[in-house]
Amino acid sequence: MMSQTSLESKLEALQCHFTWDLDPSRSRLSRLRYQLEDIGTEEGNSWLGHIYNLRGYVQYKLGFPQDAQSLFNKAAEAFCQTRRADSDEGPWLVVNYGNLAWLHHHLGEQAESQAYLSKVNTLMNKYPSPSQDELHPEIYAEKAWTLMKFSADKKPLAADYFLRAIRMQPDMVEWKTSHVLVLYSFFMSDNKGVDDDMLEKMRIAKEQDPENLYLAAQYLQECAKRGERVEDEARELAQKILRNPVSSYSGVRPLLWLYIHYVSVDEAIDLAEEALRRHPDVRHLRRCLAFCYKSKIHFGEDGHRDQSTIDKAISLHEEVVSLYHQSSLLRNIDLANLYAKSNHSQAKAEQIYQELLESDLDPADKQLVYNQYAKYLNFVQKDSCRSVQYHMRAAEIPIQSFYRESSIKVLGKIKDRNRNRMCREIEQFLENLQEP
């Protein structure tokens, strides 16, 4: 048996989820748990081993080590199936064995921890990296896939790791597709349409990976934004998606967005209802249907905002909140905003917001709630002064985010219009505001 200090030193040197400085908040872990569960576990998913590995780490961080061990074991089985290798072992198991070494160490099972450390060493000696100065491409790919699931600030690093993996092992189509999707996410977070170079990357990736209908739906979105008529292609893609195994990666969500904005919101609802009819127990599809009804109310004409449509949207959102009860912050805000549009439930909107404001949230979630409540106060309650106060609260939380930028932008516009009695206070606030 090696000493405790020597064991911990070797564990720290491993490449796995426990050493990648992921450090997510508990609310982020809960959201991630639901996201990973919604991806599904259909055989043939090339990322199935990675999904189980990350789910195992999330469960460990949430305080469920036995669930973590079961998921890590499933990851090993999934890698053997998806890689279809002659041997049961390969470099794709280095991260998985590293996770198991750490898990057994945390459980006080040092002999088992050392056994997995030995397995890692054996694999790394048998399957060295093609480049001495870099990690094995399988490790880069899993690290990249894991980082892209966390905050936006980790995505540039994820893109770099995918590129390194692809350079060393250029035959892995799914790595190329994921690399393109990470690059595409930069444009989505900036709320800008893609440039010609990015669209060409998406087109090539779509040709190389024709079974990836999620990418196909994103590509059609961008074509539609450029004025192309895509209705027929969208309907054809919808039939392909309905025939495929259900998953949050199946492409249904981006396709519904495309329908809502460029085809018909009623057709989007019909498509979501048909998917739910075929798979009535899949919560992700109920969430998609709720999204369609919310869009019909928010973006439609006045005729789309009748009380029966609002009641249906409220009912669906209440179901979604219960299905994602440990990670329902955004769903609760959507629900509050729907109640605010109702003829007979407006008091419920204020009640939900007050419950959120009084709940124990991490700073990023608190910032989100302040920003959304500020908008509600302004547009629904017509209370501009309290709205300004909550925009200030959102802005002064030193976390760079869409919601912080939104509040700062609103405050700047109010100051420039010079019509609000708090203009001087806003001006001083913005002058003294510190960058995160």
PALUMLO-194019 format. One record per residue (C-alpha): residue in three letters; x, y, z. Coordinates in nm, 3 decimals. Example, Ala and Ser with C-alpha at 12.3 -4.5 7.8 and 13.67 -1.06 7.14 Angstrom:
+------+---------+---------+---------+
! code !      xx !      yy !      zz !
+------+---------+---------+---------+
!  ALA !   1.230 !  -0.450 !   0.780 !
!  SER !   1.367 !  -0.106 !   0.714 !
+------+---------+---------+---------+
//
This chain:
+------+---------+---------+---------+
! code !      xx !      yy !      zz !
+------+---------+---------+---------+
!  MET !   0.000 !   0.000 !   0.000 !
!  MET !   0.140 !   0.341 !  -0.095 !
!  SER !   0.131 !   0.624 !   0.159 !
!  GLN !  -0.169 !   0.860 !   0.177 !
!  THR !   0.044 !   1.151 !   0.051 !
!  SER !   0.175 !   0.948 !  -0.243 !
!  LEU !  -0.176 !   0.826 !  -0.330 !
!  GLU !  -0.323 !   1.178 !  -0.326 !
!  SER !  -0.035 !   1.306 !  -0.538 !
!  LYS !  -0.104 !   1.040 !  -0.801 !
!  LEU !  -0.477 !   1.109 !  -0.790 !
!  GLU !  -0.418 !   1.482 !  -0.844 !
!  ALA !  -0.214 !   1.400 !  -1.156 !
!  LEU !  -0.503 !   1.211 !  -1.318 !
!  GLN !  -0.707 !   1.347 !  -1.608 !
!  CYS !  -1.070 !   1.309 !  -1.498 !
!  HIS !  -1.374 !   1.502 !  -1.380 !
!  PHE !  -1.241 !   1.526 !  -1.026 !
!  THR !  -0.929 !   1.716 !  -1.143 !
!  TRP !  -1.071 !   1.939 !  -1.416 !
!  ASP !  -1.160 !   2.235 !  -1.188 !
!  LEU !  -1.528 !   2.213 !  -1.280 !
!  ASP !  -1.644 !   2.349 !  -0.940 !
!  PRO !  -2.013 !   2.399 !  -1.027 !
!  SER !  -2.266 !   2.547 !  -0.786 !
!  ARG !  -2.537 !   2.319 !  -0.649 !
!  SER !  -2.803 !   2.483 !  -0.866 !
!  ARG !  -2.583 !   2.430 !  -1.174 !
!  LEU !  -2.537 !   2.065 !  -1.074 !
!  SER !  -2.914 !   2.018 !  -1.046 !
!  ARG !  -2.972 !   2.175 !  -1.388 !
!  LEU !  -2.695 !   1.964 !  -1.536 !
!  ARG !  -2.839 !   1.646 !  -1.387 !
!  TYR !  -3.172 !   1.709 !  -1.561 !
!  GLN !  -3.002 !   1.805 !  -1.888 !
!  LEU !  -2.798 !   1.486 !  -1.894 !
!  GLU !  -3.099 !   1.270 !  -1.806 !
!  ASP !  -3.295 !   1.430 !  -2.091 !
!  ILE !  -3.027 !   1.340 !  -2.345 !
!  GLY !  -3.134 !   0.980 !  -2.293 !
!  THR !  -2.939 !   0.654 !  -2.301 !
!  GLU !  -3.027 !   0.506 !  -2.639 !
!  GLU !  -2.772 !   0.258 !  -2.770 !
!  GLY !  -2.574 !   0.398 !  -3.059 !
!  ASN !  -2.526 !   0.742 !  -2.905 !
!  SER !  -2.153 !   0.797 !  -2.955 !
!  TRP !  -2.140 !   1.016 !  -2.642 !
!  LEU !  -2.311 !   0.763 !  -2.414 !
!  GLY !  -1.996 !   0.681 !  -2.216 !
!  HIS !  -1.922 !   1.050 !  -2.166 !
!  ILE !  -2.282 !   1.112 !  -2.056 !
!  TYR !  -2.265 !   0.839 !  -1.791 !
!  ASN !  -1.924 !   0.962 !  -1.673 !
!  LEU !  -2.049 !   1.318 !  -1.625 !
!  ARG !  -2.375 !   1.200 !  -1.468 !
!  GLY !  -2.169 !   0.996 !  -1.222 !
!  TYR !  -1.960 !   1.298 !  -1.125 !
!  VAL !  -2.273 !   1.515 !  -1.085 !
!  GLN !  -2.437 !   1.254 !  -0.864 !
!  TYR !  -2.124 !   1.235 !  -0.648 !
!  LYS !  -2.115 !   1.614 !  -0.607 !
!  LEU !  -2.485 !   1.611 !  -0.516 !
!  GLY !  -2.411 !   1.360 !  -0.238 !
!  PHE !  -2.504 !   1.027 !  -0.398 !
!  PRO !  -2.178 !   0.823 !  -0.419 !
!  GLN !  -2.350 !   0.488 !  -0.478 !
!  ASP !  -2.539 !   0.630 !  -0.776 !
!  ALA !  -2.209 !   0.773 !  -0.897 !
!  GLN !  -2.041 !   0.431 !  -0.885 !
!  SER !  -2.326 !   0.269 !  -1.077 !
!  LEU !  -2.310 !   0.540 !  -1.346 !
!  PHE !  -1.929 !   0.516 !  -1.376 !
!  ASN !  -1.967 !   0.140 !  -1.429 !
!  LYS !  -2.231 !   0.202 !  -1.696 !
!  ALA !  -1.989 !   0.445 !  -1.863 !
!  ALA !  -1.728 !   0.171 !  -1.895 !
!  GLU !  -1.985 !  -0.064 !  -2.051 !
!  ALA !  -2.105 !   0.209 !  -2.291 !
!  PHE !  -1.750 !   0.284 !  -2.411 !
!  CYS !  -1.695 !  -0.083 !  -2.490 !
!  GLN !  -2.016 !  -0.086 !  -2.697 !
!  THR !  -1.971 !   0.244 !  -2.882 !
!  ARG !  -1.603 !   0.196 !  -2.961 !
!  ARG !  -1.663 !  -0.161 !  -3.087 !
!  ALA !  -1.301 !  -0.242 !  -3.013 !
!  ASP !  -1.146 !  -0.588 !  -3.021 !
!  SER !  -1.036 !  -0.534 !  -2.662 !
!  ASP !  -1.264 !  -0.443 !  -2.371 !
!  GLU !  -1.015 !  -0.173 !  -2.277 !
!  GLY !  -0.874 !   0.127 !  -2.458 !
!  PRO !  -0.763 !   0.488 !  -2.407 !
!  TRP !  -1.128 !   0.595 !  -2.385 !
!  LEU !  -1.137 !   0.440 !  -2.036 !
!  VAL !  -0.858 !   0.654 !  -1.886 !
!  VAL !  -1.101 !   0.923 !  -1.762 !
!  ASN !  -1.349 !   0.664 !  -1.639 !
!  TYR !  -1.087 !   0.471 !  -1.438 !
!  GLY !  -0.959 !   0.802 !  -1.301 !
!  ASN !  -1.310 !   0.885 !  -1.179 !
!  LEU !  -1.338 !   0.546 !  -1.012 !
!  ALA !  -0.996 !   0.587 !  -0.847 !
!  TRP !  -1.113 !   0.919 !  -0.698 !
!  LEU !  -1.453 !   0.785 !  -0.596 !
!  HIS !  -1.305 !   0.487 !  -0.407 !
!  HIS !  -1.055 !   0.723 !  -0.243 !
!  HIS !  -1.337 !   0.947 !  -0.119 !
!  LEU !  -1.522 !   0.638 !   0.008 !
!  GLY !  -1.214 !   0.535 !   0.208 !
!  GLU !  -1.153 !   0.230 !  -0.012 !
!  GLN !  -0.783 !   0.287 !  -0.077 !
!  ALA !  -0.702 !  -0.060 !  -0.214 !
!  GLU !  -0.968 !  -0.022 !  -0.484 !
!  SER !  -0.847 !   0.332 !  -0.553 !
!  GLN !  -0.493 !   0.205 !  -0.607 !
!  ALA !  -0.622 !  -0.073 !  -0.833 !
!  TYR !  -0.781 !   0.183 !  -1.064 !
!  LEU !  -0.467 !   0.396 !  -1.054 !
!  SER !  -0.275 !   0.091 !  -1.180 !
!  LYS !  -0.531 !   0.041 !  -1.458 !
!  VAL !  -0.485 !   0.403 !  -1.566 !
!  ASN !  -0.107 !   0.361 !  -1.578 !
!  THR !  -0.140 !   0.040 !  -1.779 !
!  LEU !  -0.367 !   0.208 !  -2.035 !
!  MET !  -0.145 !   0.514 !  -2.069 !
!  ASN !   0.162 !   0.296 !  -2.126 !
!  LYS !  -0.022 !   0.079 !  -2.378 !
!  TYR !  -0.190 !   0.372 !  -2.559 !
!  PRO !   0.046 !   0.670 !  -2.539 !
!  SER !  -0.053 !   1.004 !  -2.686 !
!  PRO !   0.060 !   1.055 !  -3.048 !
!  SER !   0.224 !   1.376 !  -2.926 !
!  GLN !   0.448 !   1.371 !  -2.619 !
!  ASP !   0.351 !   1.723 !  -2.512 !
!  GLU !  -0.023 !   1.666 !  -2.533 !
!  LEU !  -0.297 !   1.448 !  -2.389 !
!  HIS !  -0.435 !   1.149 !  -2.575 !
!  PRO !  -0.705 !   1.259 !  -2.824 !
!  GLU !  -0.968 !   1.048 !  -2.642 !
!  ILE !  -0.896 !   1.245 !  -2.324 !
!  TYR !  -0.905 !   1.580 !  -2.507 !
!  ALA !  -1.242 !   1.487 !  -2.662 !
!  GLU !  -1.402 !   1.387 !  -2.333 !
!  LYS !  -1.261 !   1.691 !  -2.155 !
!  ALA !  -1.395 !   1.913 !  -2.434 !
!  TRP !  -1.740 !   1.752 !  -2.426 !
!  THR !  -1.753 !   1.791 !  -2.047 !
!  LEU !  -1.646 !   2.158 !  -2.047 !
!  MET !  -1.903 !   2.251 !  -2.312 !
!  LYS !  -2.176 !   2.139 !  -2.071 !
!  PHE !  -2.066 !   2.391 !  -1.809 !
!  SER !  -2.060 !   2.770 !  -1.821 !
!  ALA !  -2.008 !   2.971 !  -2.138 !
!  ASP !  -1.663 !   3.084 !  -2.024 !
!  LYS !  -1.537 !   2.723 !  -2.054 !
!  LYS !  -1.651 !   2.683 !  -2.415 !
!  PRO !  -1.346 !   2.845 !  -2.582 !
!  LEU !  -1.128 !   2.592 !  -2.402 !
!  ALA !  -1.365 !   2.314 !  -2.508 !
!  ALA !  -1.333 !   2.426 !  -2.871 !
!  ASP !  -0.954 !   2.422 !  -2.842 !
!  TYR !  -0.952 !   2.070 !  -2.693 !
!  PHE !  -1.182 !   1.938 !  -2.967 !
!  LEU !  -0.950 !   2.086 !  -3.229 !
!  ARG !  -0.646 !   1.918 !  -3.071 !
!  ALA !  -0.828 !   1.583 !  -3.058 !
!  ILE !  -0.937 !   1.613 !  -3.423 !
!  ARG !  -0.584 !   1.699 !  -3.541 !
!  MET !  -0.450 !   1.381 !  -3.384 !
!  GLN !  -0.746 !   1.158 !  -3.477 !
!  PRO !  -0.923 !   1.315 !  -3.777 !
!  ASP !  -1.155 !   1.020 !  -3.849 !
!  MET !  -1.388 !   1.086 !  -3.550 !
!  VAL !  -1.692 !   1.249 !  -3.713 !
!  GLU !  -1.876 !   1.311 !  -3.384 !
!  TRP !  -1.579 !   1.513 !  -3.253 !
!  LYS !  -1.591 !   1.734 !  -3.562 !
!  THR !  -1.966 !   1.786 !  -3.522 !
!  SER !  -1.932 !   1.878 !  -3.154 !
!  HIS !  -1.648 !   2.117 !  -3.236 !
!  VAL !  -1.873 !   2.296 !  -3.485 !
!  LEU !  -2.160 !   2.308 !  -3.233 !
!  VAL !  -1.930 !   2.467 !  -2.972 !
!  LEU !  -1.819 !   2.729 !  -3.225 !
!  TYR !  -2.182 !   2.788 !  -3.318 !
!  SER !  -2.271 !   2.845 !  -2.952 !
!  PHE !  -2.044 !   3.153 !  -2.949 !
!  PHE !  -2.273 !   3.316 !  -3.206 !
!  MET !  -2.584 !   3.209 !  -3.015 !
!  SER !  -2.459 !   3.358 !  -2.687 !
!  ASP !  -2.386 !   3.687 !  -2.867 !
!  ASN !  -2.737 !   3.676 !  -3.019 !
!  LYS !  -2.591 !   3.728 !  -3.366 !
!  GLY !  -2.648 !   3.537 !  -3.686 !
!  VAL !  -2.351 !   3.335 !  -3.806 !
!  ASP !  -2.103 !   3.465 !  -4.060 !
!  ASP !  -2.037 !   3.294 !  -4.396 !
!  ASP !  -1.741 !   3.098 !  -4.261 !
!  MET !  -1.943 !   2.954 !  -3.972 !
!  LEU !  -2.234 !   2.863 !  -4.197 !
!  GLU !  -1.995 !   2.679 !  -4.430 !
!  LYS !  -1.849 !   2.488 !  -4.133 !
!  MET !  -2.204 !   2.387 !  -4.035 !
!  ARG !  -2.285 !   2.278 !  -4.391 !
!  ILE !  -1.973 !   2.060 !  -4.414 !
!  ALA !  -2.036 !   1.907 !  -4.070 !
!  LYS !  -2.397 !   1.833 !  -4.170 !
!  GLU !  -2.278 !   1.650 !  -4.483 !
!  GLN !  -2.020 !   1.451 !  -4.287 !
!  ASP !  -2.265 !   1.364 !  -4.007 !
!  PRO !  -2.605 !   1.327 !  -4.181 !
!  GLU !  -2.758 !   1.137 !  -3.888 !
!  ASN !  -2.713 !   1.433 !  -3.652 !
!  LEU !  -3.055 !   1.593 !  -3.680 !
!  TYR !  -2.980 !   1.842 !  -3.400 !
!  LEU !  -2.711 !   1.999 !  -3.622 !
!  ALA !  -2.945 !   1.979 !  -3.923 !
!  ALA !  -3.210 !   2.179 !  -3.734 !
!  GLN !  -2.957 !   2.443 !  -3.627 !
!  TYR !  -2.832 !   2.473 !  -3.984 !
!  LEU !  -3.188 !   2.525 !  -4.115 !
!  GLN !  -3.236 !   2.798 !  -3.853 !
!  GLU !  -2.941 !   2.990 !  -3.992 !
!  CYS !  -3.058 !   2.947 !  -4.351 !
!  ALA !  -3.399 !   3.083 !  -4.251 !
!  LYS !  -3.239 !   3.385 !  -4.081 !
!  ARG !  -3.078 !   3.467 !  -4.417 !
!  GLY !  -3.416 !   3.478 !  -4.589 !
!  GLU !  -3.418 !   3.131 !  -4.743 !
!  ARG !  -3.751 !   2.947 !  -4.765 !
!  VAL !  -3.708 !   2.638 !  -4.551 !
!  GLU !  -4.067 !   2.528 !  -4.480 !
!  ASP !  -4.054 !   2.209 !  -4.689 !
!  GLU !  -3.714 !   2.109 !  -4.552 !
!  ALA !  -3.834 !   2.178 !  -4.198 !
!  ARG !  -4.140 !   1.954 !  -4.241 !
!  GLU !  -3.924 !   1.678 !  -4.392 !
!  LEU !  -3.680 !   1.706 !  -4.101 !
!  ALA !  -3.971 !   1.689 !  -3.855 !
!  GLN !  -4.073 !   1.349 !  -3.990 !
!  LYS !  -3.716 !   1.219 !  -3.955 !
!  ILE !  -3.697 !   1.345 !  -3.595 !
!  LEU !  -4.031 !   1.183 !  -3.508 !
!  ARG !  -3.904 !   0.847 !  -3.639 !
!  ASN !  -3.582 !   0.863 !  -3.434 !
!  PRO !  -3.533 !   0.770 !  -3.067 !
!  VAL !  -3.651 !   1.053 !  -2.844 !
!  SER !  -3.383 !   1.269 !  -2.682 !
!  SER !  -3.309 !   1.633 !  -2.607 !
!  TYR !  -3.035 !   1.592 !  -2.871 !
!  SER !  -3.282 !   1.463 !  -3.132 !
!  GLY !  -3.322 !   1.812 !  -3.277 !
!  VAL !  -3.684 !   1.869 !  -3.177 !
!  ARG !  -3.618 !   2.184 !  -2.968 !
!  PRO !  -3.423 !   2.381 !  -3.234 !
!  LEU !  -3.672 !   2.262 !  -3.497 !
!  LEU !  -3.964 !   2.393 !  -3.291 !
!  TRP !  -3.784 !   2.729 !  -3.263 !
!  LEU !  -3.756 !   2.730 !  -3.642 !
!  TYR !  -4.127 !   2.647 !  -3.682 !
!  ILE !  -4.230 !   2.922 !  -3.439 !
!  HIS !  -4.028 !   3.194 !  -3.611 !
!  TYR !  -4.038 !   3.090 !  -3.979 !
!  VAL !  -4.318 !   2.838 !  -4.039 !
!  SER !  -4.616 !   2.853 !  -3.801 !
!  VAL !  -4.655 !   2.852 !  -3.424 !
!  ASP !  -4.966 !   2.634 !  -3.460 !
!  GLU !  -4.770 !   2.380 !  -3.664 !
!  ALA !  -4.502 !   2.388 !  -3.393 !
!  ILE !  -4.767 !   2.302 !  -3.134 !
!  ASP !  -4.901 !   2.021 !  -3.355 !
!  LEU !  -4.549 !   1.880 !  -3.395 !
!  ALA !  -4.475 !   1.894 !  -3.020 !
!  GLU !  -4.813 !   1.733 !  -2.941 !
!  GLU !  -4.748 !   1.454 !  -3.193 !
!  ALA !  -4.405 !   1.384 !  -3.041 !
!  LEU !  -4.562 !   1.378 !  -2.694 !
!  ARG !  -4.841 !   1.147 !  -2.815 !
!  ARG !  -4.576 !   0.899 !  -2.932 !
!  HIS !  -4.371 !   0.936 !  -2.613 !
!  PRO !  -4.613 !   1.045 !  -2.336 !
!  ASP !  -4.369 !   0.982 !  -2.049 !
!  VAL !  -4.082 !   1.193 !  -2.185 !
!  ARG !  -4.069 !   1.511 !  -1.974 !
!  HIS !  -3.843 !   1.692 !  -2.223 !
!  LEU !  -4.123 !   1.684 !  -2.480 !
!  ARG !  -4.373 !   1.827 !  -2.231 !
!  ARG !  -4.123 !   2.107 !  -2.175 !
!  CYS !  -4.108 !   2.160 !  -2.554 !
!  LEU !  -4.487 !   2.184 !  -2.575 !
!  ALA !  -4.490 !   2.436 !  -2.289 !
!  PHE !  -4.228 !   2.637 !  -2.480 !
!  CYS !  -4.453 !   2.641 !  -2.789 !
!  TYR !  -4.755 !   2.769 !  -2.596 !
!  LYS !  -4.544 !   3.034 !  -2.422 !
!  SER !  -4.417 !   3.146 !  -2.764 !
!  LYS !  -4.772 !   3.160 !  -2.903 !
!  ILE !  -4.870 !   3.398 !  -2.623 !
!  HIS !  -4.555 !   3.611 !  -2.617 !
!  PHE !  -4.495 !   3.647 !  -2.992 !
!  GLY !  -4.841 !   3.602 !  -3.137 !
!  GLU !  -5.110 !   3.853 !  -3.221 !
!  ASP !  -5.375 !   3.948 !  -2.968 !
!  GLY !  -5.597 !   3.666 !  -3.088 !
!  HIS !  -5.334 !   3.419 !  -2.967 !
!  ARG !  -5.358 !   3.556 !  -2.614 !
!  ASP !  -5.709 !   3.438 !  -2.534 !
!  GLN !  -5.769 !   3.310 !  -2.182 !
!  SER !  -5.799 !   2.944 !  -2.287 !
!  THR !  -5.453 !   2.954 !  -2.452 !
!  ILE !  -5.306 !   3.121 !  -2.142 !
!  ASP !  -5.473 !   2.860 !  -1.918 !
!  LYS !  -5.326 !   2.579 !  -2.130 !
!  ALA !  -4.979 !   2.739 !  -2.113 !
!  ILE !  -5.007 !   2.781 !  -1.735 !
!  SER !  -5.115 !   2.419 !  -1.691 !
!  LEU !  -4.820 !   2.291 !  -1.899 !
!  HIS !  -4.571 !   2.511 !  -1.713 !
!  GLU !  -4.702 !   2.390 !  -1.377 !
!  GLU !  -4.639 !   2.034 !  -1.495 !
!  VAL !  -4.288 !   2.124 !  -1.612 !
!  VAL !  -4.205 !   2.292 !  -1.280 !
!  SER !  -4.306 !   1.972 !  -1.098 !
!  LEU !  -4.106 !   1.754 !  -1.340 !
!  TYR !  -3.792 !   1.964 !  -1.291 !
!  HIS !  -3.864 !   2.059 !  -0.930 !
!  GLN !  -3.499 !   2.080 !  -0.819 !
!  SER !  -3.405 !   2.303 !  -1.110 !
!  SER !  -3.712 !   2.506 !  -1.199 !
!  LEU !  -3.597 !   2.866 !  -1.160 !
!  LEU !  -3.649 !   2.971 !  -1.523 !
!  ARG !  -3.969 !   2.766 !  -1.547 !
!  ASN !  -4.104 !   2.942 !  -1.237 !
!  ILE !  -4.024 !   3.281 !  -1.392 !
!  ASP !  -4.200 !   3.176 !  -1.714 !
!  LEU !  -4.496 !   3.063 !  -1.505 !
!  ALA !  -4.508 !   3.395 !  -1.315 !
!  ASN !  -4.502 !   3.589 !  -1.641 !
!  LEU !  -4.787 !   3.377 !  -1.777 !
!  TYR !  -4.992 !   3.435 !  -1.462 !
!  ALA !  -4.932 !   3.808 !  -1.511 !
!  LYS !  -5.111 !   3.785 !  -1.849 !
!  SER !  -5.406 !   3.590 !  -1.707 !
!  ASN !  -5.738 !   3.755 !  -1.629 !
!  HIS !  -5.784 !   3.571 !  -1.301 !
!  SER !  -5.441 !   3.473 !  -1.165 !
!  GLN !  -5.231 !   3.790 !  -1.165 !
!  ALA !  -5.176 !   3.778 !  -0.788 !
!  LYS !  -5.002 !   3.442 !  -0.839 !
!  ALA !  -4.734 !   3.616 !  -1.046 !
!  GLU !  -4.634 !   3.842 !  -0.757 !
!  GLN !  -4.649 !   3.545 !  -0.517 !
!  ILE !  -4.405 !   3.339 !  -0.729 !
!  TYR !  -4.163 !   3.630 !  -0.762 !
!  GLN !  -4.172 !   3.695 !  -0.388 !
!  GLU !  -4.099 !   3.329 !  -0.316 !
!  LEU !  -3.804 !   3.339 !  -0.557 !
!  LEU !  -3.671 !   3.663 !  -0.405 !
!  GLU !  -3.686 !   3.511 !  -0.056 !
!  SER !  -3.532 !   3.177 !  -0.153 !
!  ASP !  -3.168 !   3.081 !  -0.098 !
!  LEU !  -3.013 !   3.135 !  -0.440 !
!  ASP !  -2.652 !   3.151 !  -0.553 !
!  PRO !  -2.540 !   3.495 !  -0.686 !
!  ALA !  -2.586 !   3.410 !  -1.054 !
!  ASP !  -2.944 !   3.291 !  -1.001 !
!  LYS !  -3.016 !   3.590 !  -0.777 !
!  GLN !  -2.896 !   3.818 !  -1.056 !
!  LEU !  -3.132 !   3.647 !  -1.300 !
!  VAL !  -3.431 !   3.685 !  -1.065 !
!  TYR !  -3.355 !   4.053 !  -0.998 !
!  ASN !  -3.336 !   4.125 !  -1.372 !
!  GLN !  -3.661 !   3.944 !  -1.452 !
!  TYR !  -3.847 !   4.093 !  -1.155 !
!  ALA !  -3.732 !   4.440 !  -1.260 !
!  LYS !  -3.889 !   4.386 !  -1.603 !
!  TYR !  -4.208 !   4.253 !  -1.444 !
!  LEU !  -4.230 !   4.559 !  -1.216 !
!  ASN !  -4.192 !   4.792 !  -1.512 !
!  PHE !  -4.415 !   4.627 !  -1.773 !
!  VAL !  -4.681 !   4.465 !  -1.554 !
!  GLN !  -4.692 !   4.663 !  -1.230 !
!  LYS !  -4.595 !   4.994 !  -1.399 !
!  ASP !  -4.365 !   5.066 !  -1.103 !
!  SER !  -4.064 !   5.223 !  -1.272 !
!  CYS !  -3.884 !   5.326 !  -0.952 !
!  ARG !  -3.883 !   4.979 !  -0.796 !
!  SER !  -3.792 !   4.839 !  -1.137 !
!  VAL !  -3.482 !   5.060 !  -1.144 !
!  GLN !  -3.387 !   4.945 !  -0.794 !
!  TYR !  -3.396 !   4.579 !  -0.898 !
!  HIS !  -3.204 !   4.645 !  -1.219 !
!  MET !  -2.938 !   4.804 !  -0.996 !
!  ARG !  -2.935 !   4.499 !  -0.771 !
!  ALA !  -2.883 !   4.275 !  -1.074 !
!  ALA !  -2.605 !   4.494 !  -1.212 !
!  GLU !  -2.411 !   4.521 !  -0.888 !
!  ILE !  -2.368 !   4.143 !  -0.855 !
!  PRO !  -2.014 !   4.101 !  -0.996 !
!  ILE !  -2.089 !   3.816 !  -1.238 !
!  GLN !  -2.066 !   3.873 !  -1.612 !
!  SER !  -2.387 !   3.746 !  -1.771 !
!  PHE !  -2.662 !   3.823 !  -2.020 !
!  TYR !  -2.886 !   3.936 !  -1.733 !
!  ARG !  -2.631 !   4.178 !  -1.590 !
!  GLU !  -2.573 !   4.330 !  -1.933 !
!  SER !  -2.948 !   4.354 !  -1.986 !
!  SER !  -2.998 !   4.548 !  -1.661 !
!  ILE !  -2.707 !   4.781 !  -1.731 !
!  LYS !  -2.845 !   4.849 !  -2.080 !
!  VAL !  -3.191 !   4.930 !  -1.940 !
!  LEU !  -3.043 !   5.164 !  -1.679 !
!  GLY !  -2.837 !   5.339 !  -1.946 !
!  LYS !  -3.145 !   5.400 !  -2.163 !
!  ILE !  -3.344 !   5.539 !  -1.869 !
!  LYS !  -3.055 !   5.775 !  -1.786 !
!  ASP !  -3.025 !   5.891 !  -2.148 !
!  ARG !  -3.398 !   5.961 !  -2.180 !
!  ASN !  -3.375 !   6.177 !  -1.863 !
!  ARG !  -3.743 !   6.136 !  -1.775 !
!  ASN !  -3.721 !   5.930 !  -1.457 !
!  ARG !  -3.681 !   6.104 !  -1.120 !
!  MET !  -3.403 !   5.854 !  -1.040 !
!  CYS !  -3.188 !   5.962 !  -1.338 !
!  ARG !  -2.923 !   6.129 !  -1.121 !
!  GLU !  -2.904 !   5.827 !  -0.893 !
!  ILE !  -2.875 !   5.596 !  -1.196 !
!  GLU !  -2.595 !   5.809 !  -1.342 !
!  GLN !  -2.396 !   5.791 !  -1.016 !
!  PHE !  -2.461 !   5.418 !  -0.988 !
!  LEU !  -2.331 !   5.347 !  -1.340 !
!  GLU !  -2.025 !   5.569 !  -1.289 !
!  ASN !  -1.930 !   5.376 !  -0.974 !
!  LEU !  -2.019 !   5.030 !  -1.103 !
!  GLN !  -1.723 !   4.793 !  -1.087 !
!  GLU !  -1.649 !   4.541 !  -1.363 !
!  PRO !  -1.657 !   4.176 !  -1.249 !
+------+---------+---------+---------+
//
